[in-house]
Amino acid sequence: MIELRGLCKVYGAGESEVRALQGIDLDVDQGEFIAVMGPSGSGKSTVMNVLGCLDSPTSGSYKLFGTDVSQLDRDQRALLRRHFLGFIFQGFNLLSRTTAQENVELPLIYQGVPADERFARAREALAKVGLAGREGHTPSQLSGGQQQRVAIARAMVTRPGLILADEPTGNLDSARGREIMELLAELNRKDGISILMVTHEPDMAAFAARTVTFVDGRLAHDSAGRNGPVGEGKGAGDAV
């Protein structure tokens, strides 16, 4: 599903040059659940930004479902984000004045999905994360764990091939964090959704089947505890 070859990212020039990524080679099969770890400044956030089509590599290649993303322009990368990727953030990133239902429907609006279908798919996604009956609640009426469940529902409602999660338990206590990790593991196991998750917490990384560790912009360790591929997936070339 993902193929990185010689991936480099350089910021600045001269004395201010920072080599955030230095020749990353990485393969990810469809259906894998991977924890991405490493100290601050190791490159893990940079590689997630590249994978999420939020940034472009300086050199090297990034292929997603066979499409060379590093050769796409900004609009084409936006199409990939919209149709193939789901995002979960540490800070939930929910719209504060809108209901859980409306927050989950939002990415479907960008996809041009008709209102009736948006409504049904959002309710289905909220039910899947254990929030049936909470559709009309705003974020302020939900606990932190419930808000993150809304964020997970929003990430999965577009039926993405890949979810990128950035410290999804970082703002939660340990009990709520385990609940969120159990939910992500279940989505991976039952629905075959591929998940790449940045985390600093070894006990949360233990929920993943494979751990990759970055140090100084390089891939320092890969446990390679792979799940088997799940299905054929969507072709990214169909979107761009």
KAQUISUL-V630630 format. One record per residue. RES is the residue in one letter. PHI is phi as a letter, one per 40 degrees, with the letter a starting at -180 (none if undefined). Layout:
res-><RES RES>
phi-><PHI PHI>
This chain:
res-><M I E L R G L C K V Y G A G E S E V R A L Q G I D L D V D Q G E F I A V M G P S G S G K S T V M N V L G C L D S P T S G S Y K L F G T D V S Q L D R D Q R A L L R R H F L G F I F Q G F N L L S R T T A Q E N V E L P L I Y Q G V P A D E R F A R A R E A L A K V G L A G R E G H T P S Q L S G G Q Q Q R V A I A R A M V T R P G L I L A D E P T G N L D S A R G R E I M E L L A E L N R K D G I S I L M V T H E P D M A A F A A R T V T F V D G R L A H D S A G R N G P V G E G K G A G D A V>
phi-><none b b b b f c b b b b g a g c c c b c c b b g c b a b b c c g c b b c b b i c d g c h c c c c c c c c c g c a b c c a g b b b b f g c c c c b c c c c c c c c c d c b b b b b b b d c g f c c c c b c d d c c c c d c c c c c g c d d c c d c c c c c c c c c c c g b c g b d c c c d c c b c d c c c c c c c c c c c c c c f c c a b b b b f c b c b b c c c c c c c c c c c c c c c c c c b g c c b b b c a c b d c c c c c c c a b b b b a f g b c c a b c f c c c c d b g c g c c c c c c b>
